[in-house]
């Protein structure tokens, strides 16, 4: 029986990618004199992916990658004023209250009556803690985990720390790469919650994991019904 339900945060509980895409659009404007938007998008993605090993995930890593991309694509000619405009865009993102996704509070309220709820998310610790507190959702959760990456080892470590058996755990999120396939691979239940925007990096999945079964729902408000269905099947 499922007793613990974990949620991804960005683009599962609150909007996130829309702000990153807005910042990317601002970078395209800044670099318009040097190259086109397609080049900026690809160079930024390449830089972000390369920098994960050094800076991890989240808004600070993204900001550094934006600046590095600007220097690279301008061949070092980018002005201090343009660099400052990039920094101001990142500061604007950190000062923006999270936009909670439709039906999330109601869904968490239903699930919290019968299940222990967790957040397991990647990103910058300070930024994710800020968003959780500003979202008004923190009271629903027993635990809040910000991790450097989401793979089988990470999930096993968290389940061990909370003493959660595999057959009592379900993870819900919008990323096959991070939220779904690694959880399914260790033998727990995983649910893909569709979202219209997904970071390109998250679309690159481990092909060794794709054969593991998982569930999929269009919107998060369908999760309580799905969990009830899964528990009926497990009886």
Backbone as a chain_set.jsonl record, in Angstrom:
{"seq": "XXXXXXXXXXXXXXXXXXXXXXXXXXXXXXXXXXXXXXXXXXXXXXXXXXXXXXXXXXXXXXXXXXXXXXXXXXXXXXXXXXXXXXXXXXXXXXXXXXXXXXXXXXXXXXXXXXXXXXXXXXXXXXXXXXXXXXXXXXXXXXXXXXXXXXXXXXXXXXXXXXXXXXXXXXXXXXXXXXXXXXXXXXXXXXXXXXXXXXXXXXXXXXXXXXXXXXXXXXXXXXXXXXXXXXXXXXX", "coords": {"N": [[0.833, -1.209, 0.0], [0.481, 2.222, -0.794], [1.913, 4.691, 1.172], [3.485, 6.892, 1.413], [3.969, 9.829, -0.425], [5.836, 11.52, -2.752], [6.803, 14.645, -4.184], [8.032, 16.319, -7.035], [9.244, 19.702, -7.317], [9.63, 22.132, -9.035], [7.726, 23.085, -11.764], [5.942, 21.136, -11.162], [4.747, 21.518, -8.645], [4.847, 24.296, -8.644], [5.114, 26.915, -11.143], [8.007, 27.12, -13.198], [9.792, 26.82, -15.438], [8.845, 28.755, -17.185], [9.923, 31.156, -16.27], [12.636, 30.792, -16.614], [12.716, 30.57, -19.375], [11.918, 33.119, -20.044], [14.108, 34.56, -19.106], [16.032, 33.531, -20.814], [15.111, 34.561, -23.23], [15.619, 37.243, -22.78], [18.388, 37.141, -22.79], [18.837, 36.466, -25.438], [18.065, 38.87, -26.627], [20.048, 40.588, -25.626], [22.274, 39.52, -26.869], [21.775, 39.915, -29.51], [23.189, 41.452, -31.362], [25.342, 39.92, -31.955], [24.706, 37.259, -32.646], [22.14, 34.849, -33.675], [18.898, 33.866, -32.259], [18.577, 31.067, -32.193], [21.185, 30.087, -32.084], [21.942, 31.141, -29.612], [20.2, 29.773, -27.846], [21.027, 27.082, -28.171], [23.739, 27.22, -27.463], [23.53, 28.09, -24.817], [22.157, 25.926, -23.621], [24.088, 23.907, -23.991], [26.15, 24.957, -22.426], [24.943, 25.098, -19.861], [24.487, 22.345, -19.424], [27.109, 21.355, -19.408], [28.068, 22.693, -17.18], [26.762, 21.611, -15.019], [28.164, 19.65, -13.625], [29.996, 21.173, -12.221], [28.588, 23.275, -10.947], [26.106, 22.328, -10.261], [22.469, 22.17, -10.148], [19.91, 24.693, -10.707], [19.156, 28.186, -9.961], [21.435, 29.818, -9.583], [23.464, 28.43, -10.905], [22.356, 28.568, -13.439], [22.449, 31.346, -13.915], [25.236, 31.829, -13.943], [25.86, 30.305, -16.168], [24.506, 31.705, -18.152], [26.007, 34.091, -18.236], [28.528, 33.088, -18.959], [27.906, 32.05, -21.47], [27.23, 34.405, -22.806], [29.706, 35.72, -22.861], [31.171, 33.917, -24.383], [29.771, 33.784, -26.899], [29.952, 36.377, -27.736], [32.56, 36.627, -28.203], [34.075, 37.663, -26.117], [33.475, 40.339, -26.175], [31.301, 41.39, -24.929], [29.647, 43.889, -23.075], [30.18, 45.5, -19.864], [27.839, 46.646, -18.977], [25.887, 45.105, -20.279], [26.37, 42.631, -19.117], [25.629, 43.281, -16.542], [22.885, 43.637, -16.956], [22.086, 41.028, -17.39], [22.604, 39.93, -14.874], [20.74, 41.38, -13.393], [18.386, 40.34, -14.377], [18.482, 37.744, -13.357], [18.37, 38.314, -10.619], [15.831, 39.381, -10.564], [14.336, 37.089, -11.055], [14.797, 35.658, -8.687], [13.437, 37.223, -6.948], [10.815, 36.916, -7.523], [7.651, 35.81, -6.622], [6.618, 32.413, -6.313], [4.494, 30.925, -8.741], [1.908, 29.062, -7.994], [0.832, 25.992, -9.299], [-2.265, 25.307, -10.894], [-4.798, 23.736, -8.977], [-3.047, 22.444, -7.272], [-2.871, 23.112, -4.369], [-5.385, 22.153, -3.47], [-5.239, 19.46, -4.174], [-3.057, 18.56, -2.639], [-4.119, 18.978, -0.112], [-6.157, 17.067, -0.026], [-4.653, 14.665, -0.26], [-2.95, 14.798, 1.954], [-4.467, 14.037, 4.099], [-4.405, 11.305, 4.309], [-1.892, 10.379, 3.679], [1.708, 10.535, 4.023], [3.553, 13.299, 2.993], [6.171, 14.365, 0.829], [8.682, 16.598, -0.463], [10.857, 16.266, -3.13], [13.395, 17.612, -4.743], [15.463, 19.097, -7.306], [17.979, 21.692, -7.536], [18.88, 25.031, -6.387], [19.508, 25.365, -2.984], [18.845, 27.595, -1.283], [17.152, 29.079, -2.979], [15.095, 27.229, -3.529], [14.075, 26.732, -0.972], [13.111, 29.289, -0.419], [11.07, 29.49, -2.336], [9.376, 27.426, -1.528], [8.492, 28.33, 1.013], [7.266, 30.733, 0.267], [5.251, 29.825, -1.31], [3.143, 28.919, 0.187], [2.658, 26.278, 0.692], [4.081, 24.722, 2.451], [3.181, 23.564, 4.85], [1.98, 21.193, 4.234], [3.862, 19.21, 3.998], [5.938, 16.575, 5.175], [8.649, 16.317, 4.875], [11.421, 17.981, 3.208], [13.44, 17.824, 0.563], [16.309, 18.86, -1.033], [18.248, 18.099, -3.702], [21.355, 17.234, -5.385], [21.158, 15.811, -7.716], [18.934, 13.513, -9.373], [18.822, 10.258, -9.157], [18.867, 6.637, -9.145], [20.362, 5.955, -6.867], [20.184, 8.26, -5.274], [17.416, 8.34, -4.661], [17.131, 5.896, -3.286], [18.711, 6.437, -1.041], [17.297, 8.505, 0.211], [14.866, 7.212, 0.802], [15.796, 5.29, 2.571], [16.679, 6.917, 4.667], [14.299, 8.023, 5.605], [13.104, 5.73, 6.273], [11.345, 4.302, 4.556], [9.586, 1.789, 3.014], [9.984, 0.326, -0.261], [7.614, -0.5, -1.496], [5.768, 1.181, -0.429], [6.001, 3.66, -1.432], [5.562, 6.482, -3.586], [6.35, 8.529, -6.333], [5.815, 11.685, -7.791], [6.031, 13.728, -10.64], [7.097, 16.076, -13.23], [9.113, 15.291, -14.927], [10.445, 12.797, -16.901], [13.088, 11.946, -16.909], [14.149, 12.645, -14.356], [12.209, 12.403, -12.295], [10.655, 10.156, -12.658], [11.589, 7.742, -14.184], [13.989, 6.887, -12.729], [12.868, 6.235, -10.249], [10.96, 4.289, -10.863], [12.775, 2.402, -11.682], [13.949, 1.448, -9.343], [11.978, 0.004, -8.276], [9.769, 1.204, -7.115], [6.67, 3.125, -7.169], [5.862, 5.406, -9.78], [4.803, 8.517, -11.122], [4.137, 10.334, -13.964], [3.478, 13.657, -14.319], [1.974, 15.62, -16.538], [3.333, 18.507, -18.14], [3.321, 21.515, -19.948], [5.692, 22.81, -20.503], [9.05, 21.916, -20.517], [12.358, 21.732, -19.464], [14.948, 21.413, -21.843], [17.135, 19.796, -21.238], [16.061, 17.955, -19.461], [14.654, 16.301, -21.077], [16.28, 14.429, -22.101], [16.706, 11.197, -21.666], [17.682, 8.313, -19.683], [18.217, 5.633, -21.555], [18.395, 3.043, -20.744], [16.535, 2.75, -18.792], [13.981, 2.983, -19.741], [12.137, 0.94, -20.078], [10.904, 0.377, -17.728], [7.859, 0.244, -15.926], [5.461, 2.91, -15.537], [3.125, 5.411, -14.367], [0.88, 7.841, -15.848], [-0.481, 11.072, -15.842], [-2.677, 13.752, -16.814], [-3.135, 16.104, -15.395], [-2.47, 17.394, -12.101], [-4.551, 17.151, -10.277], [-5.713, 14.729, -10.728], [-4.311, 12.897, -9.344], [-5.012, 11.919, -6.632], [-7.144, 10.1, -7.176], [-5.82, 8.274, -8.812], [-3.898, 7.229, -7.024], [-5.579, 5.976, -5.188], [-6.578, 4.007, -6.899], [-4.225, 2.557, -7.454], [-3.63, 1.571, -4.907], [-5.836, -0.076, -4.502], [-5.291, -2.037, -6.401], [-3.052, -3.119, -5.238], [-3.939, -4.489, -3.05]], "CA": [[0.0, 0.0, 0.0], [1.185, 3.5, -0.803], [1.743, 5.502, 2.384], [4.292, 8.1, 1.242], [3.941, 10.399, -1.767], [6.81, 12.602, -2.922], [6.552, 15.515, -5.326], [8.977, 17.286, -7.558], [8.754, 21.06, -7.036], [9.562, 22.996, -10.212], [6.818, 22.673, -12.833], [5.002, 20.151, -10.636], [3.999, 22.27, -7.636], [4.768, 25.692, -9.093], [5.725, 27.192, -12.44], [9.431, 27.399, -13.116], [10.421, 26.941, -16.744], [8.442, 30.008, -17.839], [10.836, 32.219, -15.853], [13.918, 30.515, -17.26], [12.58, 30.905, -20.785], [11.904, 34.578, -20.115], [15.497, 35.004, -18.966], [16.723, 33.171, -22.056], [14.691, 35.533, -24.238], [16.369, 38.475, -22.497], [19.76, 36.897, -23.239], [18.799, 36.571, -26.904], [18.042, 40.306, -26.945], [21.367, 41.15, -25.321], [23.279, 39.003, -27.81], [21.274, 40.062, -30.868], [24.193, 42.064, -32.24], [26.417, 38.965, -32.202], [24.242, 35.986, -33.196], [20.686, 34.705, -33.649], [18.323, 33.206, -31.088], [18.821, 29.616, -32.218], [22.552, 29.892, -31.61], [21.964, 31.432, -28.176], [19.52, 28.686, -27.141], [21.857, 25.877, -28.183], [24.96, 27.467, -26.685], [23.168, 28.141, -23.399], [21.885, 24.551, -23.186], [25.375, 23.212, -23.915], [26.892, 25.486, -21.284], [24.252, 24.63, -18.659], [24.734, 20.901, -19.263], [28.513, 21.192, -19.047], [28.327, 23.275, -15.867], [26.093, 20.873, -13.941], [29.187, 18.954, -12.836], [30.691, 22.14, -11.366], [27.702, 24.169, -10.203], [24.835, 21.695, -9.935], [21.265, 22.701, -10.787], [19.294, 25.829, -10.029], [19.188, 29.528, -10.523], [22.795, 30.36, -9.604], [24.135, 27.754, -12.01], [21.792, 29.125, -14.667], [22.985, 32.688, -14.085], [26.63, 31.724, -14.365], [25.872, 29.779, -17.535], [24.115, 32.805, -19.031], [27.139, 35.011, -18.383], [29.559, 32.389, -19.735], [27.431, 31.989, -22.851], [27.341, 35.752, -23.374], [31.132, 35.983, -23.133], [31.586, 33.026, -25.467], [29.167, 34.128, -28.186], [30.393, 37.722, -28.133], [34.025, 36.589, -28.292], [34.627, 38.502, -25.072], [33.193, 41.758, -26.421], [30.121, 41.786, -24.179], [29.955, 45.024, -22.209], [29.848, 45.375, -18.445], [26.431, 46.985, -18.836], [25.082, 43.953, -20.692], [26.524, 41.624, -18.052], [24.801, 43.754, -15.432], [21.487, 43.382, -17.29], [21.864, 39.594, -17.16], [22.527, 39.753, -13.424], [19.478, 41.949, -12.922], [17.333, 39.395, -14.739], [18.549, 36.646, -12.39], [17.856, 38.845, -9.358], [14.383, 39.495, -10.736], [13.784, 35.74, -10.903], [14.836, 35.268, -7.279], [12.5, 38.053, -6.199], [9.455, 36.662, -7.998], [6.935, 34.789, -5.855], [6.261, 31.278, -7.17], [3.112, 30.797, -9.198], [1.49, 27.691, -7.718], [0.076, 25.428, -10.413], [-3.69, 25.111, -10.636], [-5.285, 22.528, -8.281], [-2.05, 21.861, -6.374], [-3.244, 23.165, -2.945], [-6.524, 21.281, -3.215], [-4.771, 18.072, -4.277], [-2.242, 18.26, -1.459], [-5.023, 18.927, 1.033], [-6.817, 15.752, -0.063], [-3.69, 13.591, -0.032], [-2.351, 14.916, 3.282], [-5.342, 13.408, 5.094], [-4.17, 9.863, 4.396], [-0.531, 10.014, 3.287], [2.816, 11.415, 4.362], [3.986, 13.943, 1.761], [7.535, 14.879, 0.765], [9.177, 17.241, -1.677], [12.21, 15.881, -3.534], [13.617, 18.493, -5.883], [16.804, 19.594, -7.596], [18.058, 23.148, -7.578], [19.64, 25.769, -5.38], [18.827, 25.196, -1.7], [18.264, 28.859, -0.826], [16.051, 29.443, -3.864], [13.981, 26.294, -3.36], [13.469, 27.005, 0.339], [12.342, 30.531, -0.57], [9.858, 29.223, -3.097], [8.465, 26.615, -0.715], [7.872, 29.168, 2.03], [6.415, 31.735, -0.381], [4.152, 29.16, -2.01], [2.055, 28.603, 1.099], [2.42, 24.832, 0.668], [5.031, 24.009, 3.312], [2.521, 22.832, 5.941], [1.509, 19.889, 3.771], [4.957, 18.268, 3.792], [6.707, 16.025, 6.291], [10.062, 16.55, 4.607], [11.756, 18.78, 2.032], [14.771, 17.391, 0.169], [16.902, 19.467, -2.218], [19.356, 17.201, -4.03], [22.18, 17.642, -6.519], [20.689, 15.083, -8.881], [17.938, 12.491, -9.048], [19.062, 8.958, -9.769], [18.435, 5.541, -8.281], [21.084, 6.03, -5.591], [19.598, 9.361, -4.494], [16.113, 7.924, -4.133], [17.338, 4.844, -2.269], [19.254, 7.073, 0.151], [16.205, 9.231, 0.871], [13.928, 6.227, 1.361], [16.447, 4.688, 3.733], [16.708, 7.886, 5.764], [12.945, 8.144, 6.142], [12.656, 4.357, 6.569], [10.169, 4.066, 3.718], [9.7, 0.618, 2.127], [9.752, 0.621, -1.67], [6.227, -0.733, -1.896], [4.917, 2.203, 0.174], [6.46, 4.971, -1.929], [5.197, 6.937, -4.934], [6.932, 9.817, -6.703], [5.091, 12.366, -8.863], [6.741, 14.879, -11.166], [6.911, 16.336, -14.657], [10.296, 14.905, -15.694], [10.75, 11.373, -17.012], [14.501, 11.739, -16.595], [14.502, 12.841, -12.954], [11.157, 12.108, -11.317], [9.876, 8.961, -12.965], [12.316, 6.522, -14.544], [14.845, 6.352, -11.656], [12.021, 5.673, -9.186], [10.446, 3.027, -11.39], [13.883, 1.453, -11.796], [14.259, 0.818, -8.051], [10.85, -0.832, -7.888], [8.688, 1.979, -6.496], [5.703, 3.658, -8.117], [6.193, 6.742, -10.284], [3.739, 9.115, -11.919], [4.485, 11.502, -14.771], [2.43, 14.678, -14.365], [2.304, 16.375, -17.737], [3.462, 19.966, -18.094], [3.57, 21.935, -21.324], [7.061, 23.282, -20.647], [10.061, 21.104, -19.848], [13.73, 22.07, -19.833], [15.452, 20.476, -22.848], [18.04, 18.839, -20.587], [15.265, 16.924, -18.807], [14.067, 15.433, -22.09], [17.283, 13.415, -22.454], [16.504, 10.173, -20.637], [18.532, 7.124, -19.679], [17.492, 4.636, -22.344], [18.409, 1.765, -20.025], [15.456, 2.732, -17.804], [12.688, 3.303, -20.344], [11.213, -0.196, -20.071], [10.261, 0.241, -16.424], [6.497, 0.793, -16.009], [5.085, 4.058, -14.724], [1.8, 5.952, -14.643], [0.908, 9.18, -16.421], [-1.734, 11.826, -15.718], [-2.63, 15.032, -17.515], [-3.102, 17.191, -14.415], [-2.162, 16.88, -10.766], [-5.763, 16.859, -9.518], [-6.073, 13.336, -10.979], [-3.434, 12.026, -8.562], [-5.679, 11.16, -5.561], [-7.887, 8.987, -7.753], [-4.843, 7.282, -9.272], [-3.322, 6.563, -5.855], [-6.614, 5.038, -4.712], [-6.601, 2.881, -7.844], [-3.015, 1.752, -7.239], [-3.783, 0.851, -3.631], [-6.814, -1.158, -4.714], [-4.579, -3.089, -7.13], [-2.043, -3.725, -4.361], [-4.571, -5.26, -1.975]], "C": [[0.869, 1.262, 0.0], [0.858, 4.261, 0.478], [2.5, 6.827, 2.298], [4.22, 8.545, -0.214], [4.911, 11.57, -1.813], [6.512, 13.363, -4.211], [7.838, 16.217, -5.74], [8.399, 18.675, -7.28], [8.552, 21.86, -8.317], [8.741, 22.365, -11.326], [5.978, 21.457, -12.471], [4.117, 20.817, -9.586], [3.818, 23.727, -8.045], [5.481, 25.84, -10.424], [7.193, 27.554, -12.261], [10.034, 27.691, -14.483], [10.046, 28.239, -17.445], [9.399, 31.15, -17.496], [12.214, 32.04, -16.484], [13.851, 30.857, -18.747], [12.519, 32.417, -20.99], [13.317, 35.146, -20.012], [16.299, 34.686, -20.222], [16.372, 34.147, -23.171], [15.423, 36.865, -24.043], [17.82, 38.336, -22.955], [19.848, 36.993, -24.76], [18.813, 38.039, -27.321], [19.412, 40.94, -26.737], [22.39, 40.765, -26.379], [22.868, 39.166, -29.265], [22.279, 40.641, -31.841], [25.303, 41.089, -32.635], [25.944, 37.691, -32.91], [22.724, 35.903, -33.085], [20.215, 33.892, -32.444], [18.555, 31.726, -31.035], [20.207, 29.306, -31.685], [22.642, 30.114, -30.105], [21.358, 30.265, -27.393], [20.395, 27.448, -27.064], [23.116, 26.054, -27.342], [24.662, 27.49, -25.194], [22.893, 26.745, -22.864], [23.181, 23.767, -23.031], [26.161, 23.653, -22.688], [26.273, 25.032, -19.97], [24.579, 23.164, -18.38], [26.162, 20.649, -18.808], [28.784, 21.659, -17.618], [27.648, 22.544, -14.713], [27.115, 20.199, -13.032], [29.893, 19.886, -11.86], [29.755, 22.89, -10.436], [26.386, 23.532, -9.777], [23.683, 22.328, -10.707], [20.809, 23.976, -10.075], [19.653, 27.169, -10.615], [20.599, 30.123, -10.565], [23.603, 29.738, -10.735], [23.665, 28.316, -13.344], [22.363, 30.515, -14.937], [24.43, 32.683, -14.551], [26.741, 31.228, -15.803], [25.448, 30.843, -18.539], [25.289, 33.747, -19.287], [28.239, 34.363, -19.225], [29.17, 32.325, -21.209], [27.561, 33.342, -23.53], [28.784, 36.088, -23.732], [31.597, 35.172, -24.341], [31.064, 33.508, -26.818], [29.541, 35.526, -28.665], [31.902, 37.78, -28.339], [34.676, 37.561, -27.319], [34.309, 39.975, -25.208], [31.969, 42.261, -25.64], [30.474, 42.882, -23.179], [29.584, 44.738, -20.754], [28.369, 45.691, -18.222], [25.525, 45.839, -19.222], [25.185, 42.813, -19.677], [25.655, 42.0, -16.862], [23.321, 43.478, -15.712], [21.133, 41.907, -17.115], [21.724, 39.327, -15.669], [21.212, 40.279, -12.868], [18.32, 41.019, -13.247], [17.305, 38.228, -13.761], [18.009, 37.105, -11.04], [16.337, 39.004, -9.408], [13.709, 38.138, -10.544], [13.742, 35.327, -9.436], [13.855, 36.074, -6.435], [11.055, 37.839, -6.588], [8.811, 35.554, -7.18], [6.522, 33.653, -6.773], [4.778, 31.278, -7.508], [2.688, 29.341, -9.027], [0.583, 27.209, -8.853], [-1.353, 25.125, -9.981], [-3.964, 23.747, -10.009], [-4.254, 21.9, -7.346], [-2.466, 21.947, -4.904], [-4.389, 22.21, -2.605], [-6.107, 19.809, -3.243], [-3.947, 17.67, -3.063], [-3.107, 18.14, -0.212], [-5.741, 17.583, 1.115], [-5.84, 14.651, 0.341], [-3.122, 13.616, 1.38], [-3.204, 14.279, 4.377], [-4.99, 11.952, 5.327], [-2.728, 9.437, 4.118], [0.478, 11.014, 3.855], [3.364, 11.976, 3.052], [5.397, 14.506, 1.903], [7.696, 15.726, -0.49], [10.587, 16.73, -1.916], [12.501, 16.64, -4.822], [15.092, 18.791, -6.075], [16.788, 21.118, -7.519], [18.927, 23.726, -6.491], [18.862, 25.757, -4.064], [18.131, 26.48, -1.251], [17.037, 29.226, -1.662], [14.849, 28.518, -3.669], [13.303, 26.472, -2.003], [12.617, 28.271, 0.285], [11.02, 30.264, -1.274], [8.868, 28.384, -2.287], [7.748, 27.477, 0.311], [6.899, 30.173, 1.413], [5.179, 31.117, -1.02], [2.937, 28.94, -1.132], [1.762, 27.12, 1.2], [3.209, 24.061, 1.728], [4.353, 23.159, 4.379], [2.05, 21.446, 5.517], [2.592, 18.805, 3.867], [5.671, 17.867, 5.08], [8.188, 16.318, 6.114], [10.272, 17.291, 3.309], [13.209, 18.496, 1.694], [15.203, 18.097, -1.113], [18.19, 18.708, -2.514], [20.119, 17.714, -5.239], [21.744, 16.983, -7.812], [19.702, 14.025, -8.432], [18.245, 11.227, -9.85], [18.655, 7.884, -8.78], [19.082, 5.626, -6.903], [20.497, 7.115, -4.689], [18.283, 8.939, -3.87], [16.257, 6.847, -3.07], [17.824, 5.449, -0.957], [18.154, 7.81, 0.922], [15.224, 8.259, 1.511], [14.511, 5.556, 2.596], [16.436, 5.644, 4.925], [15.336, 8.047, 6.408], [12.336, 6.792, 6.515], [11.341, 4.042, 5.846], [10.401, 2.82, 2.863], [9.354, 0.99, 0.687], [8.286, 0.506, -2.056], [5.247, 0.246, -1.254], [5.177, 3.594, -0.383], [5.979, 5.226, -3.346], [5.782, 8.324, -5.146], [6.158, 10.393, -7.871], [5.876, 13.581, -9.327], [6.597, 14.983, -12.669], [8.071, 15.875, -15.523], [10.483, 13.386, -15.702], [12.166, 11.09, -16.521], [14.759, 11.708, -15.094], [13.484, 12.3, -11.969], [10.544, 10.724, -11.479], [10.737, 7.717, -13.178], [13.248, 6.013, -13.439], [14.043, 5.71, -10.532], [11.449, 4.333, -9.632], [11.542, 1.967, -11.424], [14.225, 0.782, -10.47], [13.072, 0.028, -7.512], [9.732, -0.125, -7.159], [7.756, 2.505, -7.584], [6.082, 5.079, -8.506], [5.097, 7.223, -11.218], [4.283, 10.332, -12.656], [3.284, 12.434, -14.81], [2.777, 15.614, -15.516], [2.381, 17.873, -17.461], [3.892, 20.416, -19.473], [4.991, 22.411, -21.561], [8.005, 22.379, -19.863], [11.43, 21.524, -20.368], [14.282, 21.003, -20.773], [16.358, 19.413, -22.233], [17.265, 17.678, -19.965], [14.613, 15.963, -19.795], [15.028, 14.328, -22.527], [17.267, 12.355, -21.361], [17.52, 9.051, -20.779], [17.777, 5.997, -20.369], [17.483, 3.269, -21.681], [17.232, 1.631, -19.061], [14.067, 2.797, -18.425], [11.686, 2.155, -20.307], [10.531, -0.412, -18.73], [8.886, 0.906, -16.461], [6.291, 1.986, -15.08], [3.691, 4.51, -15.143], [1.944, 7.359, -15.21], [-0.469, 9.821, -16.282], [-1.568, 13.195, -16.363], [-2.487, 16.2, -16.557], [-3.003, 16.607, -13.009], [-3.41, 16.539, -9.966], [-6.269, 15.426, -9.737], [-5.27, 12.37, -10.103], [-4.15, 11.283, -7.434], [-6.446, 9.945, -6.078], [-6.937, 7.886, -8.214], [-4.238, 6.525, -8.098], [-4.314, 5.568, -5.256], [-6.664, 3.799, -5.594], [-5.405, 1.961, -7.626], [-3.148, 0.941, -5.94], [-4.805, -0.274, -3.725], [-6.146, -2.336, -5.431], [-3.576, -3.819, -6.252], [-2.642, -4.57, -3.253], [-4.527, -6.768, -2.277]], "O": [[1.868, 1.341, 0.715], [-0.307, 4.451, 0.826], [2.191, 7.772, 3.024], [4.389, 7.736, -1.127], [4.817, 12.499, -1.01], [6.034, 12.794, -5.193], [8.626, 16.649, -4.899], [7.199, 18.81, -7.037], [7.425, 22.225, -8.649], [9.025, 21.254, -11.772], [5.377, 20.821, -13.338], [2.893, 20.698, -9.629], [2.762, 24.317, -7.818], [6.326, 25.026, -10.795], [7.569, 28.213, -11.291], [10.713, 28.703, -14.66], [10.84, 28.773, -18.218], [9.658, 32.015, -18.332], [12.875, 33.014, -16.842], [14.815, 31.374, -19.313], [13.012, 32.932, -21.994], [13.68, 36.082, -20.725], [17.144, 35.475, -20.643], [17.233, 34.519, -23.968], [15.798, 37.528, -25.011], [18.414, 39.295, -23.448], [20.812, 37.533, -25.302], [19.503, 38.405, -28.272], [19.878, 41.726, -27.562], [23.256, 41.559, -26.745], [23.521, 38.628, -30.159], [22.221, 40.345, -33.035], [26.103, 41.375, -33.526], [26.696, 37.104, -33.688], [22.09, 36.769, -32.481], [21.016, 33.311, -31.711], [18.716, 31.165, -29.952], [20.381, 28.361, -30.916], [23.33, 29.373, -29.402], [21.929, 29.818, -26.399], [20.496, 26.827, -26.006], [23.512, 25.154, -26.602], [25.442, 26.974, -24.394], [23.344, 26.404, -21.77], [23.356, 23.043, -22.051], [26.764, 22.833, -21.997], [26.991, 24.622, -19.058], [24.904, 22.79, -17.253], [26.4, 19.825, -17.925], [29.627, 21.091, -16.925], [27.931, 22.831, -13.55], [26.951, 20.181, -11.812], [30.338, 19.455, -10.796], [30.082, 23.118, -9.271], [25.63, 24.13, -9.012], [23.875, 22.934, -11.761], [21.272, 24.288, -8.978], [20.355, 27.271, -11.622], [20.922, 30.863, -11.494], [24.338, 30.432, -11.438], [24.459, 28.517, -14.262], [22.722, 30.825, -16.073], [24.805, 33.441, -15.446], [27.604, 31.673, -16.56], [25.968, 30.884, -19.654], [25.531, 34.151, -20.425], [28.816, 35.008, -20.1], [30.008, 32.523, -22.089], [27.955, 33.422, -24.694], [29.049, 36.671, -24.783], [32.319, 35.672, -25.203], [31.831, 33.626, -27.774], [29.458, 35.824, -29.857], [32.459, 38.843, -28.616], [35.682, 38.199, -27.631], [34.819, 40.788, -24.437], [31.648, 43.448, -25.698], [31.502, 42.798, -22.507], [28.782, 43.852, -20.462], [27.721, 45.074, -17.376], [24.503, 45.611, -18.574], [24.204, 42.118, -19.413], [25.022, 41.142, -16.248], [22.579, 43.121, -14.796], [20.009, 41.576, -16.735], [20.835, 38.589, -15.246], [20.636, 39.677, -11.962], [17.37, 40.921, -12.471], [16.23, 37.769, -13.373], [17.27, 36.369, -10.386], [15.648, 38.786, -8.411], [12.639, 38.05, -9.941], [12.771, 34.717, -8.988], [13.485, 35.658, -5.337], [10.161, 38.496, -6.054], [9.376, 34.467, -7.061], [6.112, 33.902, -7.907], [3.928, 31.59, -6.674], [3.067, 28.485, -9.826], [-0.31, 27.927, -9.302], [-1.603, 24.737, -8.84], [-3.431, 22.73, -10.454], [-4.561, 20.908, -6.685], [-2.421, 20.922, -4.224], [-4.361, 21.54, -1.573], [-6.571, 19.012, -2.428], [-4.114, 16.576, -2.522], [-2.854, 17.293, 0.645], [-5.91, 17.029, 2.201], [-6.157, 13.808, 1.18], [-2.84, 12.56, 1.948], [-2.705, 14.011, 5.47], [-5.24, 11.413, 6.406], [-2.378, 8.271, 4.299], [0.152, 12.169, 4.128], [3.614, 11.225, 2.109], [5.769, 15.047, 2.944], [6.942, 15.586, -1.453], [11.421, 16.755, -1.011], [11.922, 16.345, -5.868], [15.875, 18.745, -5.127], [15.731, 21.745, -7.448], [19.619, 23.007, -5.77], [17.682, 26.106, -4.039], [16.958, 26.454, -0.881], [16.009, 29.633, -1.121], [13.709, 28.982, -3.647], [12.08, 26.37, -1.905], [11.535, 28.323, 0.87], [9.974, 30.758, -0.853], [7.66, 28.609, -2.356], [6.531, 27.372, 0.467], [5.833, 30.434, 1.972], [4.18, 31.8, -1.244], [1.823, 28.791, -1.635], [0.725, 26.733, 1.738], [3.013, 22.855, 1.878], [4.898, 22.129, 4.776], [1.751, 20.61, 6.37], [2.28, 17.616, 3.822], [5.962, 18.695, 5.943], [8.901, 16.54, 7.092], [9.427, 17.25, 2.414], [14.111, 18.877, 2.441], [14.558, 17.959, -2.152], [19.107, 18.674, -1.693], [19.608, 18.518, -6.018], [21.94, 17.542, -8.892], [19.641, 13.679, -7.252], [17.967, 11.141, -11.046], [18.153, 8.187, -7.698], [18.423, 5.396, -5.889], [20.333, 6.91, -3.487], [18.059, 9.155, -2.679], [15.565, 6.89, -2.053], [17.4, 5.026, 0.118], [18.097, 7.738, 2.15], [14.798, 8.468, 2.647], [13.793, 5.286, 3.558], [16.21, 5.224, 6.06], [15.232, 8.192, 7.626], [11.209, 6.716, 7.005], [10.37, 3.582, 6.448], [11.333, 2.801, 2.059], [8.526, 1.87, 0.45], [7.774, 1.306, -2.84], [4.042, 0.166, -1.493], [4.648, 4.585, 0.121], [5.981, 4.334, -4.194], [5.721, 9.182, -4.265], [5.87, 9.686, -8.836], [6.335, 14.376, -8.508], [6.043, 14.091, -13.312], [8.027, 16.048, -16.741], [10.656, 12.767, -14.652], [12.407, 10.115, -15.808], [15.496, 10.852, -14.605], [13.857, 11.79, -10.913], [9.976, 10.182, -10.531], [10.621, 6.746, -12.429], [13.303, 4.803, -13.22], [14.496, 4.738, -9.927], [11.453, 3.363, -8.875], [11.277, 0.783, -11.22], [14.738, -0.337, -10.463], [13.144, -0.549, -6.427], [8.831, -0.777, -6.632], [8.026, 2.347, -8.774], [6.559, 5.857, -7.681], [4.538, 6.453, -11.999], [4.824, 11.25, -12.04], [2.207, 12.057, -15.273], [3.781, 16.324, -15.457], [1.614, 18.426, -16.673], [4.733, 19.775, -20.103], [5.456, 22.419, -22.7], [7.782, 22.112, -18.682], [11.63, 21.654, -21.575], [14.102, 19.811, -20.525], [16.346, 18.259, -22.663], [17.751, 16.547, -19.941], [14.079, 14.928, -19.396], [14.635, 13.402, -23.236], [17.759, 12.588, -20.257], [18.13, 8.861, -21.832], [16.807, 5.468, -19.825], [16.655, 2.422, -22.018], [16.954, 0.539, -18.565], [13.071, 2.68, -17.711], [10.491, 2.385, -20.49], [9.674, -1.286, -18.603], [8.756, 2.018, -16.973], [6.863, 2.059, -13.993], [3.149, 4.047, -16.147], [2.991, 7.992, -15.073], [-1.49, 9.195, -16.567], [-0.461, 13.727, -16.447], [-1.801, 17.176, -16.861], [-3.403, 15.469, -12.765], [-3.341, 15.712, -9.056], [-7.15, 14.963, -9.014], [-5.519, 11.164, -10.119], [-3.914, 10.085, -7.283], [-6.395, 8.875, -5.471], [-7.217, 6.701, -8.028], [-4.08, 5.306, -8.167], [-3.941, 4.462, -4.866], [-6.778, 2.678, -5.099], [-5.547, 0.738, -7.613], [-2.809, -0.242, -5.904], [-4.645, -1.313, -3.085], [-6.405, -3.494, -5.105], [-3.279, -4.991, -6.482], [-1.916, -5.301, -2.579], [-5.013, -7.571, -1.481]]}, "num_chains": 1, "name": "protein.A"}
